[in-house]
Amino acid sequence: MVDTLDSKSNVPWNVWVRVPPSVLMKKLDLHGTHHEVCKNKVLVFIENNIDNLPIEIITGNSLDMQLIVEDVVNLYGLIYSYPHHKNLGSLIISDKY
C-alpha cells in the first residue's frame, strides 16, 4: 500500500500497488533468519539491487521482522507495498514516484 493524492482534493489516500506478473523481481526470503542478522541482510540486499527496483522481501508473518524491513526501507527513502491484501508476509520495495 502506498500513499497517493486524490486528484480532486489533494488528500492522501492509501492504495494497493500490484506489480504486473511480467516484472521479474529479485527476492530475499527471510524465513529462518534471526532478527539480529535480518537488518544487515536487508541493507545489503537493497544496496545490491537499488538500481533494479522493484524487489520483494519475504518476511513471513513476524511483525518484528516486518518492522525491521520497514525501518531499512525508510532509511533509503523508498516505499513498500504488499503484493496482495491477503498476503501481508511479503513486501514489494520500490522508488517513490
VODOKOL-438140 format. One record per residue (C-alpha): residue number from 1; z, y, x; residue in one letter. Coordinates in nm, 3 decimals. Last residue first. Layout:
<tises>
tise pos->NUM, pz->Z, py->Y, px->X, code->a
...
</tises>
This chain:
<tises>
tise pos->97, pz->-0.779, py->0.807, px->0.705, code->y
tise pos->96, pz->-0.472, py->0.691, px->0.892, code->k
tise pos->95, pz->-0.568, py->0.401, px->1.112, code->d
tise pos->94, pz->-0.497, py->0.042, px->1.010, code->s
tise pos->93, pz->-0.233, py->-0.232, px->1.009, code->i
tise pos->92, pz->-0.250, py->-0.504, px->0.743, code->i
tise pos->91, pz->0.095, py->-0.652, px->0.685, code->l
tise pos->90, pz->0.182, py->-1.010, px->0.585, code->s
tise pos->89, pz->0.476, py->-1.165, px->0.407, code->g
tise pos->88, pz->0.434, py->-0.949, px->0.097, code->l
tise pos->87, pz->0.163, py->-1.169, px->-0.051, code->n
tise pos->86, pz->0.158, py->-1.132, px->-0.430, code->k
tise pos->85, pz->0.059, py->-0.765, px->-0.420, code->h
tise pos->84, pz->-0.229, py->-0.855, px->-0.189, code->h
tise pos->83, pz->-0.325, py->-0.775, px->0.169, code->p
tise pos->82, pz->-0.016, py->-0.558, px->0.204, code->y
tise pos->81, pz->-0.051, py->-0.216, px->0.362, code->s
tise pos->80, pz->0.031, py->-0.054, px->0.692, code->y
tise pos->79, pz->-0.033, py->0.287, px->0.840, code->i
tise pos->78, pz->-0.066, py->0.402, px->1.200, code->l
tise pos->77, pz->0.114, py->0.681, px->1.384, code->g
tise pos->76, pz->0.179, py->0.454, px->1.683, code->y
tise pos->75, pz->0.556, py->0.474, px->1.649, code->l
tise pos->74, pz->0.517, py->0.419, px->1.271, code->n
tise pos->73, pz->0.356, py->0.080, px->1.334, code->v
tise pos->72, pz->0.646, py->-0.012, px->1.564, code->v
tise pos->71, pz->0.902, py->0.076, px->1.296, code->d
tise pos->70, pz->0.704, py->-0.113, px->1.028, code->e
tise pos->69, pz->0.695, py->-0.425, px->1.247, code->v
tise pos->68, pz->1.073, py->-0.419, px->1.298, code->i
tise pos->67, pz->1.125, py->-0.356, px->0.926, code->l
tise pos->66, pz->0.906, py->-0.654, px->0.836, code->q
tise pos->65, pz->1.102, py->-0.879, px->1.072, code->m
tise pos->64, pz->1.431, py->-0.771, px->0.914, code->d
tise pos->63, pz->1.288, py->-0.826, px->0.566, code->l
tise pos->62, pz->1.201, py->-1.184, px->0.658, code->s
tise pos->61, pz->0.949, py->-1.314, px->0.403, code->n
tise pos->60, pz->0.684, py->-1.417, px->0.655, code->g
tise pos->59, pz->0.594, py->-1.164, px->0.919, code->t
tise pos->58, pz->0.220, py->-1.210, px->0.956, code->i
tise pos->57, pz->0.066, py->-0.915, px->1.139, code->i
tise pos->56, pz->-0.294, py->-0.835, px->1.049, code->e
tise pos->55, pz->-0.532, py->-0.604, px->1.232, code->i
tise pos->54, pz->-0.756, py->-0.324, px->1.108, code->p
tise pos->53, pz->-0.825, py->-0.195, px->1.367, code->l
tise pos->52, pz->-1.013, py->-0.295, px->1.683, code->n
tise pos->51, pz->-0.948, py->0.006, px->1.910, code->d
tise pos->50, pz->-0.568, py->-0.032, px->1.888, code->i
tise pos->49, pz->-0.602, py->-0.405, px->1.956, code->n
tise pos->48, pz->-0.426, py->-0.450, px->2.291, code->n
tise pos->47, pz->-0.167, py->-0.181, px->2.213, code->e
tise pos->46, pz->-0.104, py->-0.328, px->1.868, code->i
tise pos->45, pz->-0.046, py->-0.676, px->2.009, code->f
tise pos->44, pz->0.169, py->-0.550, px->2.299, code->v
tise pos->43, pz->0.396, py->-0.349, px->2.069, code->l
tise pos->42, pz->0.415, py->-0.634, px->1.816, code->v
tise pos->41, pz->0.517, py->-0.885, px->2.081, code->k
tise pos->40, pz->0.777, py->-0.643, px->2.223, code->n
tise pos->39, pz->0.930, py->-0.581, px->1.880, code->k
tise pos->38, pz->0.943, py->-0.952, px->1.794, code->c
tise pos->37, pz->1.128, py->-1.080, px->2.101, code->v
tise pos->36, pz->1.479, py->-0.991, px->1.982, code->e
tise pos->35, pz->1.392, py->-1.094, px->1.625, code->h
tise pos->34, pz->1.319, py->-1.449, px->1.737, code->h
tise pos->33, pz->0.966, py->-1.570, px->1.672, code->t
tise pos->32, pz->0.928, py->-1.884, px->1.460, code->g
tise pos->31, pz->0.673, py->-1.724, px->1.230, code->h
tise pos->30, pz->0.548, py->-1.406, px->1.396, code->l
tise pos->29, pz->0.178, py->-1.471, px->1.340, code->d
tise pos->28, pz->-0.041, py->-1.207, px->1.504, code->l
tise pos->27, pz->-0.388, py->-1.176, px->1.360, code->k
tise pos->26, pz->-0.714, py->-1.019, px->1.480, code->k
tise pos->25, pz->-0.924, py->-0.919, px->1.185, code->m
tise pos->24, pz->-1.268, py->-1.028, px->1.081, code->l
tise pos->23, pz->-1.391, py->-0.800, px->0.805, code->v
tise pos->22, pz->-1.616, py->-0.995, px->0.566, code->s
tise pos->21, pz->-1.318, py->-1.068, px->0.342, code->p
tise pos->20, pz->-1.302, py->-0.698, px->0.246, code->p
tise pos->19, pz->-0.966, py->-0.537, px->0.318, code->v
tise pos->18, pz->-0.776, py->-0.459, px->0.000, code->r
tise pos->17, pz->-0.576, py->-0.139, px->0.000, code->v
tise pos->16, pz->-0.311, py->-0.110, px->-0.268, code->w
tise pos->15, pz->-0.229, py->0.242, px->-0.383, code->v
tise pos->14, pz->0.079, py->0.463, px->-0.361, code->n
tise pos->13, pz->0.028, py->0.806, px->-0.516, code->w
tise pos->12, pz->0.071, py->1.148, px->-0.357, code->p
tise pos->11, pz->0.028, py->1.446, px->-0.594, code->v
tise pos->10, pz->-0.282, py->1.652, px->-0.520, code->n
tise pos->9, pz->-0.309, py->1.723, px->-0.894, code->s
tise pos->8, pz->-0.673, py->1.644, px->-0.967, code->k
tise pos->7, pz->-0.786, py->1.404, px->-0.694, code->s
tise pos->6, pz->-0.453, py->1.222, px->-0.675, code->d
tise pos->5, pz->-0.363, py->1.210, px->-0.308, code->l
tise pos->4, pz->-0.335, py->0.880, px->-0.126, code->t
tise pos->3, pz->-0.036, py->0.696, px->0.009, code->d
tise pos->2, pz->-0.087, py->0.343, px->0.132, code->v
tise pos->1, pz->0.000, py->0.000, px->0.000, code->m
</tises>
